[in-house]
Amino acid sequence: MARHLAPPASFHGLLFSRNYPPSSPAPPPRPLILPKTLVSPAAATAAMGFLRRGRRDVASASAPASSSPETDIAPGAWGKVSAVLFDMDGVLCNSEEPSRRAGVDVFAEMGVDVTVDDFVPFMGTGEANFLGGVARVKGVKNFNPESAKKRFFEIYLDKYAKPNSGIGFPGALELIMECKNAGLKVVVASSADRVKVDANLAAAGLPVSLFNAIVSADAFENLKPAPDIFLSASKNLGVDTNECIVIEDALAGVQAAKAAEMRCIAVTTTLEEATLQQASPSFIRKNIGDISIRDILYGGSNAYNIGADEQTENAENISSLGKPSPDILNGATNAESVLVTHTPSLKDHSREG
């Protein structure tokens, strides 16, 4: 029986009551070393070797190489990692642009002329605000957000998120499996409603059973940039916030991670690097395919600079690298291992509208 995630009390005030350190300086680019195939247990020793050498270590999307990587991150600065919280739209799935096109279609049916760019300021904040924000800017009268959401989901699922349509970003499955095989918990933590999360994961060929938890917008009043979704994921996993890594593409998501006091890796799939830097993520990569397990465990290319205890602790996770379970890759679901909110159907949204 799948468990239900209850939203925590509002933490919206955290956004305005805490100060956070600036992002880490950019370490130099490094070449891709890890092959895309997962290694067997017999190759665990070789996997340890790649960690010492590095893989896809581009600290930002466009930063030039620094002259001294040893000075980039102070020893022991990264800390223990136990869970990775993946945003969905723009991180696991190349779905931000299709979402905006579906939004344009919704407003076109209302006789309102909008462009895909009109939705950019509202990305990552949930469908109600994604559509409602544009409606406010355009002065749409008598706008019904729930009715608009219902129509949005109908259009999106029909036109843009068909199963196995290739919407997933290259490298997403590989990184998820590397995290799991390193002993980390993996979570989808999205401001999208569950109906869209399920559709996108199916379209991307990412079985729900890959994840320890699916946290979606349905049960929450305060969405990103409030930290509630991330805090709920942390609580239900039994993992401290300071042991969670968030991967995000939107300003609202990075801000939510910071408000939750979690480290955040940002990707430039949706916004320019300069824009993302405004929210001070831990560091930036081009996309999920450019994020390595070393980035997750050590914070980039400077693993040799962290403390010996931390190096040993995280390296023990890597020693368990092995092949993914065929049952998981074929979509087998262990309901007890997947924490979910209420999973609405389009009929549910019809009743809401």
Phi and psi in degrees as a GROMACS rama.xvg file:
@    title "Ramachandran Plot"
@    xaxis  label "Phi"
@    yaxis  label "Psi"
@TYPE xy
-71.1436  135.123  ALA-2
-81.8297  155.687  ARG-3
-104.171  136.478  HIS-4
-85.7235  124.834  LEU-5
-94.7882  133.723  ALA-6
-69.9941  144.345  PRO-7
-74.8597  173.701  PRO-8
-61.5366  158.726  ALA-9
-61.2855  134.555  SER-10
-117.15  20.9957  PHE-11
-58.7765  -33.1968  HIS-12
-64.7169  -21.5972  GLY-13
-58.1707  -29.3781  LEU-14
-62.2437  -26.3405  LEU-15
-113.908  2.95837  PHE-16
-119.314  2.89461  SER-17
-127.545  149.16  ARG-18
-112.362  145.508  ASN-19
-128.257  149.45  TYR-20
-68.8342  155.655  PRO-21
-67.4943  164.387  PRO-22
-66.2762  156.587  SER-23
-69.379  148.017  SER-24
-60.1669  157.562  PRO-25
-83.0015  120.234  ALA-26
-74.4808  167.361  PRO-27
-75.6866  156.6  PRO-28
-64.8259  146.77  PRO-29
-131  155.69  ARG-30
-74.5431  158.099  PRO-31
-68.517  127.261  LEU-32
-118.07  -41.0268  ILE-33
-70.706  128.571  LEU-34
-68.4835  157.485  PRO-35
-74.2466  -20.635  LYS-36
-77.4363  144.894  THR-37
-78.9545  143.922  LEU-38
-85.4943  157.892  VAL-39
-85.864  167.252  SER-40
-55.2574  -33.1395  PRO-41
-67.3136  -18.8233  ALA-42
-99.1979  13.5349  ALA-43
-59.6344  -37.4139  ALA-44
-61.9847  -40.2259  THR-45
-64.3193  -36.0511  ALA-46
-62.8625  -38.8052  ALA-47
-60.181  -36.0386  MET-48
-64.212  -40.4115  GLY-49
-66.6719  -30.0905  PHE-50
-64.2836  -35.8263  LEU-51
-72.4261  -26.6162  ARG-52
-89.8522  -34.8882  ARG-53
103.747  158.734  GLY-54
-149.2  129.7  ARG-55
47.2023  43.6968  ARG-56
-87.3918  70.6326  ASP-57
-103.202  107.838  VAL-58
-68.2768  -28.3295  ALA-59
-141.776  171.346  SER-60
-66.6239  -28.2083  ALA-61
-142.641  8.57777  SER-62
-68.3665  138.909  ALA-63
-72.2369  160.762  PRO-64
-66.577  140.019  ALA-65
-89.7152  161.2  SER-66
-80.65  -20.9404  SER-67
-140.224  92.0809  SER-68
-61.2228  -25.0821  PRO-69
-63.2764  -19.294  GLU-70
-95.5041  -0.154871  THR-71
-74.1007  -44.6323  ASP-72
-129.696  131.485  ILE-73
-67.8077  149.816  ALA-74
-55.4866  135.895  PRO-75
72.1941  11.5858  GLY-76
-74.4655  -26.5345  ALA-77
-78.9014  -49.544  TRP-78
90.1567  177.217  GLY-79
-69.6803  145.523  LYS-80
-126.181  128.842  VAL-81
-124.082  -20.4607  SER-82
-149.627  148.881  ALA-83
-121.379  125.233  VAL-84
-105.935  110.405  LEU-85
-94.5745  124.042  PHE-86
-66.3337  160.874  ASP-87
-99.4665  -69.4671  MET-88
-61.9932  121.505  ASP-89
87.4252  -7.8773  GLY-90
-117.912  -68.1438  VAL-91
-78.2131  -34.7787  LEU-92
-124.658  136.734  CYS-93
-82.1589  68.4155  ASN-94
-120.08  -0.141666  SER-95
-66.1339  -47.6876  GLU-96
-64.3724  -46.8797  GLU-97
-58.3585  -36.1834  PRO-98
-63.3931  -41.5834  SER-99
-67.2731  -36.7959  ARG-100
-65.8913  -39.1625  ARG-101
-63.9426  -36.8968  ALA-102
-63.5378  -41.071  GLY-103
-59.482  -41.5771  VAL-104
-62.0302  -40.3545  ASP-105
-60.6526  -47.0944  VAL-106
-71.4124  -30.7857  PHE-107
-61.8924  -37.6262  ALA-108
-66.9242  -21.918  GLU-109
-87.9405  -4.50813  MET-110
79.9904  21.6046  GLY-111
-109.732  126.951  VAL-112
-88.1956  113.374  ASP-113
-131.867  166.138  VAL-114
-119.853  166.433  THR-115
-62.739  -29.7023  VAL-116
-68.4663  -24.5374  ASP-117
-63.4559  -22.1602  ASP-118
-89.1026  -12.8284  PHE-119
-55.7322  -44.9033  VAL-120
-63.3718  -15.1303  PRO-121
-111.564  10.4307  PHE-122
-68.0381  140.95  MET-123
80.6813  8.97179  GLY-124
-110.979  8.69545  THR-125
96.5115  150.037  GLY-126
-62.9404  -36.6449  GLU-127
-61.1906  -43.9318  ALA-128
-78.9285  -31.5211  ASN-129
-57.1903  -45.2957  PHE-130
-84.6894  -42.8823  LEU-131
-65.2942  -33.9302  GLY-132
-62.4738  -43.2821  GLY-133
-66.538  -39.1591  VAL-134
-61.0008  -39.9736  ALA-135
-65.3744  -45.4362  ARG-136
-62.5157  -38.639  VAL-137
-85.2108  -3.8371  LYS-138
68.4161  34.6953  GLY-139
-72.5084  123.467  VAL-140
-87.1368  148.134  LYS-141
56.4454  36.985  ASN-142
-74.6668  128.863  PHE-143
-108.708  104.347  ASN-144
-63.1219  -36.3936  PRO-145
-70.4066  -39.7311  GLU-146
-64.9438  -39.7829  SER-147
-66.0005  -39.8291  ALA-148
-61.0132  -44.6793  LYS-149
-57.0023  -47.6264  LYS-150
-68.0893  -37.211  ARG-151
-57.8543  -48.3833  PHE-152
-63.5624  -39.4984  PHE-153
-60.4474  -46.7574  GLU-154
-66.8216  -45.8075  ILE-155
-62.2073  -46.8832  TYR-156
-68.7722  -33.2012  LEU-157
-76.3476  -37.1744  ASP-158
-104.716  -30.9166  LYS-159
-122.26  -14.3869  TYR-160
-130.828  50.568  ALA-161
-73.727  145.819  LYS-162
-52.6861  136.123  PRO-163
54.8901  39.5638  ASN-164
-87.7667  3.77467  SER-165
81.0517  23.8876  GLY-166
-77.3685  -13.7161  ILE-167
-73.3824  146.267  GLY-168
-75.6441  137.504  PHE-169
-56.8766  135.505  PRO-170
94.6752  -10.8068  GLY-171
-64.3164  -50.8202  ALA-172
-61.8894  -41.3704  LEU-173
-60.4666  -45.0236  GLU-174
-68.5725  -39.7276  LEU-175
-57.8298  -46.4967  ILE-176
-68.7693  -35.748  MET-177
-62.4702  -40.9459  GLU-178
-64.573  -45.5865  CYS-179
-63.3621  -42.721  LYS-180
-71.67  -16.9515  ASN-181
-88.6006  5.30427  ALA-182
85.6639  11.4843  GLY-183
-90.5494  147.863  LEU-184
-82.7244  143.13  LYS-185
-124.98  138.145  VAL-186
-137.213  142.906  VAL-187
-93.5222  122.993  VAL-188
-127.349  96.9265  ALA-189
-125.926  146.091  SER-190
-82.3478  0.527098  SER-191
-81.36  155.132  ALA-192
-68.9818  157.144  ASP-193
-62.3037  -33.6873  ARG-194
-60.0772  -35.9333  VAL-195
-77.3895  -38.7928  LYS-196
-57.5137  -49.605  VAL-197
-61.7703  -42.1362  ASP-198
-64.3927  -42.9306  ALA-199
-66.8215  -43.3933  ASN-200
-62.9824  -39.5894  LEU-201
-64.9093  -42.4865  ALA-202
-64.7473  -31.1726  ALA-203
-85.9215  -5.968  ALA-204
71.1066  31.4589  GLY-205
-112.544  100.689  LEU-206
-60.4985  142.431  PRO-207
-56.1024  -32.0086  VAL-208
-67.627  -9.16407  SER-209
-66.8063  -25.5416  LEU-210
-105.436  146.466  PHE-211
-74.2475  -24.2028  ASN-212
-155.473  148.993  ALA-213
-121.902  114.483  ILE-214
-115.464  115.921  VAL-215
-121.699  179.367  SER-216
-75.2676  -17.8332  ALA-217
-53.3089  -38.2671  ASP-218
-94.7021  6.74649  ALA-219
-119.36  137.787  PHE-220
-84.135  -40.6263  GLU-221
-102.849  113.336  ASN-222
-99.6836  178.258  LEU-223
-54.8356  135.992  LYS-224
-84.7518  1.86352  PRO-225
-65.4498  147.844  ALA-226
-87.2503  6.79271  PRO-227
-55.1991  -43.8036  ASP-228
-61.9521  -44.7783  ILE-229
-67.5983  -40.8387  PHE-230
-65.4243  -37.6513  LEU-231
-65.0424  -41.7524  SER-232
-60.4649  -46.1146  ALA-233
-59.6461  -46.4875  SER-234
-63.5351  -45.3035  LYS-235
-72.9903  -23.6799  ASN-236
-82.7079  -16.8594  LEU-237
71.9479  31.7671  GLY-238
-117.271  131.311  VAL-239
-61.1392  147.656  ASP-240
-60.1442  -32.6764  THR-241
-77.1478  0.588756  ASN-242
-110.235  10.1042  GLU-243
-104.232  139.599  CYS-244
-112.999  129.364  ILE-245
-104.988  139.674  VAL-246
-116.451  121.556  ILE-247
-138.577  157.085  GLU-248
-120.071  -12.4475  ASP-249
-111.959  151.359  ALA-250
-57.8413  -43.5762  LEU-251
-59.9735  -37.368  ALA-252
-69.746  -42.3353  GLY-253
-63.7672  -42.5589  VAL-254
-62.1606  -39.1239  GLN-255
-64.7802  -41.2022  ALA-256
-62.691  -43.1807  ALA-257
-64.302  -41.2566  LYS-258
-64.4918  -30.5947  ALA-259
-82.3972  -0.600814  ALA-260
60.4279  43.291  GLU-261
-113.626  148.999  MET-262
-71.4867  148.216  ARG-263
-137.825  127.874  CYS-264
-100.422  122.361  ILE-265
-99.7821  149.912  ALA-266
-122.899  147.474  VAL-267
-95.8813  35.9488  THR-268
-75.0122  -21.4911  THR-269
-119.952  -42.0785  THR-270
-120.371  156.65  LEU-271
-68.7662  155.168  GLU-272
-57.2751  -42.3396  GLU-273
-61.1007  -35.6325  ALA-274
-69.1962  -44.1772  THR-275
-63.6613  -34.102  LEU-276
-61.188  -22.4584  GLN-277
-60.1494  -28.3719  GLN-278
-94.8578  -0.302212  ALA-279
55.0257  60.2376  SER-280
-67.1667  166.504  PRO-281
-60.6611  -46.0266  SER-282
-164.316  175.467  PHE-283
-127  140.536  ILE-284
-125.213  165.877  ARG-285
-69.4442  -46.3411  LYS-286
-160.559  179.853  ASN-287
-64.3722  -27.6501  ILE-288
-67.6267  -16.8202  GLY-289
-96.624  2.4237  ASP-290
-95.2992  127.277  ILE-291
-103.264  163.914  SER-292
-62.8343  -27.2664  ILE-293
-67.9991  -38.221  ARG-294
-57.9147  -44.3984  ASP-295
-65.0023  -48.9805  ILE-296
-81.4985  -30.2885  LEU-297
-123.126  -8.15526  TYR-298
83.4385  30.1397  GLY-299
116.201  -148.488  GLY-300
-86.2939  4.80178  SER-301
-111.642  37.2627  ASN-302
-58.042  -30.9682  ALA-303
-73.8513  -5.57515  TYR-304
-95.3896  -12.4477  ASN-305
-79.3131  167.61  ILE-306
-63.6732  154.144  GLY-307
-62.7526  -40.6352  ALA-308
-62.9383  -43.7223  ASP-309
-66.1928  -40.4215  GLU-310
-59.2905  -44.8501  GLN-311
-65.9332  -43.2107  THR-312
-61.5568  -47.7548  GLU-313
-74.6052  -30.8482  ASN-314
-66.6292  -29.9005  ALA-315
-61.8914  -33.3835  GLU-316
-63.6348  -42.2734  ASN-317
-67.0234  -28.0056  ILE-318
-64.382  -13.2347  SER-319
-94.6021  10.9881  SER-320
-55.2746  135.512  LEU-321
-159.015  -176.945  GLY-322
-75.1318  144.607  LYS-323
-67.6543  151.093  PRO-324
-65.2639  128.82  SER-325
-58.0817  -33.3057  PRO-326
-62.4255  -41.1585  ASP-327
-65.9167  -46.5248  ILE-328
-66.8256  -23.8053  LEU-329
-87.3543  1.16613  ASN-330
94.3369  12.1033  GLY-331
-61.8905  138.553  ALA-332
-117.933  123.043  THR-333
-98.7329  101.026  ASN-334
-58.6561  -32.597  ALA-335
-69.6734  -18.231  GLU-336
-96.5661  -2.63631  SER-337
-117.775  113.757  VAL-338
-88.948  124.81  LEU-339
-132.653  154.784  VAL-340
-86.4324  -179.931  THR-341
-56.7368  133.042  HIS-342
-99.9487  98.1181  THR-343
-79.7487  151.783  PRO-344
-100.946  175.387  SER-345
-63.9666  -26.148  LEU-346
-65.3793  -37.2601  LYS-347
-59.3201  -45.2046  ASP-348
-67.9373  -29.8154  HIS-349
-64.8529  -40.2924  SER-350
-67.035  -36.2243  ARG-351
-65.4219  -37.0954  GLU-352
